[in-house]
Amino acid sequence: MLNSDAELTLIPKFNFLQQQGFSGSDIIRVISTNPSILNYGVDSCILPAFRIMRQVMGCHSYVITVFSKPGVRYIFTSVKNLLPNVALLRSYGIPIELIRKHLLMKPGSYIQNPRVFKDVTMRVEEKLGITRDSMGFLYGIELLCGFSEENLLSKCRIFKSFGWTQSEIQTFMTKNLSCFKLSEQHIQKKLDFLMNELQLKPAFCTSACRLFTLSLEKRVLPRYKIILILKEKGLLNKKTSFCEPITISEPSFLKRFVLPFKEVHEVYAKHTGRSLNILSQGSAVISS
């Protein structure tokens, strides 16, 4: 930004953004996350991009959110694709409110070449088995835009190897898109633990999908071992679910399942690197 000519580059763009209703803090937010905006002409790229995005999003704050996302410089050269792609989705009966929600999260998936985009929508139905009237259809588009088709199908086959149906996998996709960013090895290990060790069913895994986003080695397994020890020693009801202790915050877990029980202090300290003395002091505070 310091290398930009103030008269020719900075001032015209600042003035344009102010004329569009951007506050000083909005301008700083947009430029700090996407300084490449300074490389585009106001009339040739920036103005058309903002007009199209505002036409689609229908809300000034939504436009700011989209242009403030890191790495969206491609929007300025490809945003013309947005209108035909949104029109295609609307022709499928997808509400504009839902389209806007997804644009706020993954704008890049919706500004592809219209021919390529239509092909993606067809493959979502044909390859992933997600119909256009499903709530998961747009998630399917984003998945195919972010990963190769074979990569996704390979990961789906892992779920099927654990007894999941296509319908269960589709439902899971809509609630835990980020899981498919994990490597096949990670997905395999998590499913093996959740379904074979904890004996969870696909429906529960989907409803408690946060279990998939937590680190198996750093979070899930250490807490599981602690709960297991407490149950074995009769310090915790054997019917206590493993899921809640695994998903609650660290301070809550410490207070409820570690500090009151000296029997697990050493195990907790080993896995977290905390000092046994600190745990003992915390235990004394709770007791008093």
C-alpha positions in Angstrom: 0.0 0.0 0.0 2.9 2.4 0.8 4.2 1.9 -2.7 0.9 2.9 -4.3 0.7 6.4 -5.8 -1.8 8.3 -3.5 -3.2 10.5 -6.2 -3.7 7.8 -8.8 -4.3 4.7 -6.8 -5.3 5.2 -3.2 -7.5 8.3 -3.1 -9.8 7.3 -6.0 -10.4 3.9 -4.4 -11.0 5.3 -0.9 -13.4 7.9 -2.4 -15.2 5.1 -4.3 -15.6 3.0 -1.2 -16.9 5.9 0.8 -19.4 6.8 -1.9 -20.6 3.2 -1.7 -21.4 3.7 2.0 -18.3 2.1 3.5 -17.2 3.6 6.8 -13.5 4.2 7.6 -13.3 1.0 9.5 -15.0 -0.9 6.7 -12.4 0.4 4.2 -9.5 -0.6 6.5 -11.1 -4.1 6.9 -11.5 -4.6 3.1 -8.1 -3.4 2.1 -6.1 -5.0 5.0 -7.5 -8.4 4.1 -7.3 -7.9 0.4 -4.7 -5.3 -0.5 -4.8 -6.5 -4.1 -7.9 -4.4 -4.6 -5.5 -1.5 -5.1 -4.3 -3.2 -8.3 -7.7 -3.0 -10.0 -9.3 0.0 -11.7 -12.3 1.6 -10.2 -14.4 1.8 -13.3 -13.1 -1.4 -15.0 -13.3 -3.8 -12.1 -14.2 -2.6 -8.7 -17.4 -0.7 -9.5 -18.9 -3.6 -11.6 -17.9 -6.1 -8.9 -19.6 -4.1 -6.1 -22.7 -3.5 -8.2 -23.1 -7.2 -9.1 -22.4 -8.3 -5.5 -24.9 -5.8 -4.0 -27.5 -6.9 -6.6 -27.2 -10.5 -5.5 -26.6 -10.0 -1.8 -29.2 -7.3 -1.3 -27.5 -6.0 1.8 -24.6 -3.6 2.3 -23.2 -5.5 5.3 -23.2 -8.8 3.3 -21.2 -7.1 0.6 -18.6 -5.9 3.1 -18.4 -9.4 4.6 -17.8 -11.0 1.2 -15.1 -8.5 0.2 -13.5 -8.7 3.6 -12.8 -12.5 3.3 -9.1 -13.2 2.8 -8.0 -14.2 -0.7 -11.1 -13.1 -2.7 -9.1 -11.0 -5.2 -10.4 -13.3 -8.0 -13.9 -11.9 -7.4 -13.0 -8.7 -9.2 -12.2 -10.5 -12.4 -14.8 -13.3 -12.2 -17.8 -11.8 -10.4 -19.6 -11.5 -13.8 -20.2 -15.2 -13.5 -22.2 -14.8 -10.3 -25.4 -13.6 -11.9 -25.9 -16.6 -14.4 -24.8 -19.0 -11.7 -27.3 -17.6 -9.1 -30.0 -17.6 -11.8 -29.3 -21.3 -12.4 -29.6 -22.1 -8.7 -32.9 -20.1 -8.5 -34.2 -22.0 -11.5 -33.6 -25.2 -9.3 -35.9 -23.7 -6.7 -33.2 -22.8 -4.2 -34.2 -19.7 -2.1 -32.1 -16.6 -2.6 -31.7 -16.3 1.2 -30.0 -19.7 1.3 -27.7 -18.8 -1.7 -26.7 -15.6 0.1 -25.9 -17.6 3.3 -23.5 -19.8 1.3 -22.0 -16.9 -0.6 -21.0 -15.4 2.7 -19.1 -18.6 3.5 -17.7 -19.8 0.2 -18.0 -17.0 -2.5 -15.4 -18.6 -4.7 -17.5 -21.7 -5.4 -20.2 -19.5 -7.1 -18.1 -17.3 -9.5 -16.8 -20.1 -11.7 -17.4 -20.1 -15.4 -21.2 -20.8 -15.9 -20.6 -23.9 -18.0 -18.2 -25.4 -15.4 -20.6 -24.4 -12.6 -23.6 -26.1 -14.3 -21.4 -29.3 -14.8 -20.6 -29.2 -11.1 -24.3 -29.0 -10.1 -25.0 -32.0 -12.3 -22.2 -34.0 -10.8 -23.5 -33.2 -7.3 -26.6 -35.1 -8.1 -25.1 -37.8 -10.3 -21.9 -38.6 -8.3 -22.7 -37.6 -4.7 -26.4 -38.4 -4.9 -27.5 -35.1 -3.4 -30.6 -33.8 -5.1 -31.1 -30.1 -5.9 -34.1 -30.0 -3.5 -31.9 -31.2 -0.6 -30.5 -28.8 2.0 -27.2 -30.3 1.3 -27.1 -29.5 -2.4 -25.1 -26.2 -2.0 -22.7 -28.0 0.4 -22.2 -30.6 -2.4 -21.3 -27.8 -4.8 -18.7 -26.4 -2.4 -17.2 -29.8 -1.8 -16.8 -30.5 -5.6 -15.4 -27.0 -6.1 -12.8 -27.6 -3.3 -11.8 -31.2 -3.9 -11.5 -33.6 -6.8 -14.5 -35.9 -7.4 -12.4 -39.0 -6.8 -11.1 -37.6 -3.6 -14.6 -37.1 -2.2 -15.9 -40.5 -3.5 -12.9 -42.2 -1.9 -13.7 -40.6 1.5 -17.4 -41.6 1.1 -16.3 -45.2 0.6 -14.5 -45.1 4.0 -17.9 -44.1 5.6 -19.6 -46.9 3.7 -17.0 -49.4 5.0 -18.3 -48.6 8.5 -21.8 -49.4 7.5 -23.0 -45.9 6.6 -25.7 -45.6 3.9 -25.6 -43.0 1.1 -28.4 -41.1 2.8 -26.5 -41.0 6.1 -23.4 -39.7 4.4 -25.3 -37.0 2.6 -26.9 -35.8 5.9 -23.5 -35.8 7.5 -22.0 -33.8 4.6 -24.5 -31.0 5.2 -23.6 -30.7 8.8 -19.9 -31.2 8.8 -18.4 -30.1 5.5 -15.0 -29.5 7.1 -14.7 -33.2 7.9 -14.1 -33.9 4.2 -11.0 -31.6 4.4 -9.4 -34.2 6.6 -7.1 -36.9 5.1 -8.5 -40.3 4.5 -6.3 -41.6 7.3 -7.7 -39.2 9.8 -11.3 -40.0 8.7 -10.5 -43.7 9.1 -9.0 -43.3 12.5 -11.9 -41.1 13.8 -14.6 -43.4 12.5 -12.8 -46.4 13.9 -12.7 -44.8 17.4 -16.2 -43.4 17.4 -18.0 -46.4 15.9 -15.9 -49.3 17.1 -14.7 -48.0 20.5 -17.6 -45.8 21.5 -20.2 -47.9 19.6 -21.8 -44.8 18.2 -24.4 -45.0 15.4 -24.2 -42.8 12.2 -27.2 -40.8 13.3 -25.5 -39.9 16.6 -22.2 -39.1 14.8 -24.1 -36.7 12.6 -25.9 -35.0 15.5 -22.7 -34.7 17.5 -20.5 -33.9 14.5 -18.2 -31.7 16.6 -16.5 -34.9 17.6 -15.0 -35.0 14.1 -13.5 -31.6 14.4 -11.6 -32.3 17.6 -8.1 -33.7 17.7 -8.1 -37.4 18.3 -4.7 -37.5 19.9 -4.7 -34.2 21.8 -8.3 -34.0 22.9 -10.5 -37.1 22.4 -8.3 -39.9 23.5 -6.9 -38.3 26.6 -10.3 -37.3 27.9 -11.7 -40.7 27.0 -9.0 -42.4 29.1 -9.8 -40.2 32.0 -13.5 -40.9 31.9 -12.7 -44.6 31.5 -10.5 -44.6 34.6 -13.2 -42.8 36.7 -15.8 -45.3 35.6 -13.5 -48.3 36.4 -12.8 -46.9 39.9 -16.5 -46.4 40.6 -16.0 -42.6 40.8 -18.4 -42.0 37.9 -21.7 -43.5 36.9 -21.0 -46.2 34.3 -23.9 -44.9 32.2 -22.3 -41.5 31.9 -21.9 -40.6 28.2 -18.4 -40.2 26.8 -19.5 -37.5 24.4 -20.3 -34.6 26.7 -17.0 -34.8 28.6 -15.1 -34.9 25.3 -16.9 -31.8 23.8 -17.1 -29.4 26.8 -14.5 -26.6 27.3 -11.1 -27.3 28.9 -11.9 -25.4 32.1 -15.2 -27.2 32.5 -13.6 -30.6 31.9 -10.9 -29.8 34.4 -13.3 -28.7 37.1 -15.8 -31.5 36.7 -13.7 -34.5 35.8 -10.1 -33.9 36.8 -9.5 -31.7 39.8 -12.0 -33.5 42.2 -10.3 -36.9 41.5 -6.6 -37.3 42.4 -6.7 -40.7 40.7 -6.6 -39.1 37.3 -4.2 -36.2 38.0 -1.2 -38.0 36.7 -2.9 -39.2 33.5 -4.1 -35.7 32.8 -0.7 -34.1 33.5 1.0 -36.7 31.2 -1.3 -35.9 28.3 -1.5 -32.1 28.7 1.9 -31.2 30.1 0.3 -29.6 33.2 2.2 -29.7 36.5 0.9 -32.2 39.1 1.5 -29.5 41.8 -0.9 -27.1 40.0 -3.5 -29.8 39.7 -3.2 -30.6 43.5 -3.6 -26.9 44.3 -6.7 -26.7 42.2 -8.1 -29.8 43.9 -7.5 -28.2 47.3 -9.3 -25.0 46.2 -12.4 -27.1 45.1 -12.4 -29.0 48.3 -12.3 -25.9 50.4 
